[in-house]
Amino acid sequence: MPAMPLLDPKNDYVFKKLFAEAPVLLAALINAVRSNESPVTVVEVLNPRIEPEELTGKYIVLDLLAQDDQGRRYNIEMQVRPYRVWSARSAYYLARTLAQQLESGHDYHQLKPAIGIHLLDFDLFTRPAHQQQAIWCFELRDRLQPALKLGDELQLNLIELPKADRLGAGEPALAAWVTFLEHWQEDNTMQQIDYPPVQQALERIRSLSADAETQRLAFVRERALRDQRSELHGAREEGREEGREEGRKEGREEGITIGEATILERQLRRRFGPVSEATRTRLRTATPAQLETWAERILDAPDSDAVFQVQ
């Protein structure tokens, strides 16, 4: 009987289930990414539940929100595709992780650092000068004197997994996690890893893969993400074609704007249902900057009104 194929730990449902139910492994991952910092000893996952509607939400990223014994907050994400406004989205969620700590009546000294850890299954930085680095840490530092850090309140760690794997980048613990995430199905490769947390994670993947319900839900999640990729590809193609047609009539710049409006209209219809004529007019008369703002908001907006809300 052939061995059961293992679930992909880069599927964000599988990733969240793997670590939310094993906070000791999550602490090991955090320590591997932040090897220059004091080790985390206790991690509490603050959002362990995965709601059914999240699995079919094509524009939802199933992240992990965790807190250590010092009160520091961690936003941990597995991302398999780049967003068009990737940096804005990442900065927004990291800032929200910081701001959500304060309640009415609290003051700023109660804030603890907000730390993002984003594992990317793609190369984010593709210029030739960036090809020999795959592990990035962004903080608030002075432009002219980068050794001077404003504070510890915000930190975003990015690991480009394919590039890190090609380069063999990272300290041994992080390199072992990269190998696990990129080569979990390769027995010979995995047998060479003697880092206990990764071997424990591999055993958990085997256990999750043997569970029929987990398999089903992982498939539901993968199907939603596949539908999203197909939808975006189709919308871009349709938008480009309409943009070219309009561009032939009214000029290249206007054609591109109309193409982007068509993509956004399709996304609105997919997420929220029929699009009114007033909304279509609003989209087609919008500036490129407005379209870009609305395209970012549609990823998380609860309804169509929130997409266009003036902030």
Buried (B, 14 or more C-beta within 10 A) or exposed (E): EEEEEBBBBBBBBBBBBBBBEBBEBBBBBBBBBBBEEEEBEEBEBEBBEBEEEBBEBBBBBBBBBBBBEEEBBBBBBBBBEEBEBBEEBBBBBBBEBBEEBEEEEEEEEEBBBBBBBBBBBBBBBEEEEBEEEBBBBBBEEEEEEEEEEEEBBBBBBBBBBBBBBEBEBBEEBBBBBBBBBBBBEEEEEBEEBEBEBBBBBBEBBBEBBEEEEBBEBBBBBBEBBEEBEEBBEEBBEBBBEBBBEBBEEEEEEBBBBBBBBBBBBBBBBBBBEEBEEEBBEBBBEBEEEBBBBBBBBBBBBEEBEEBBEEE
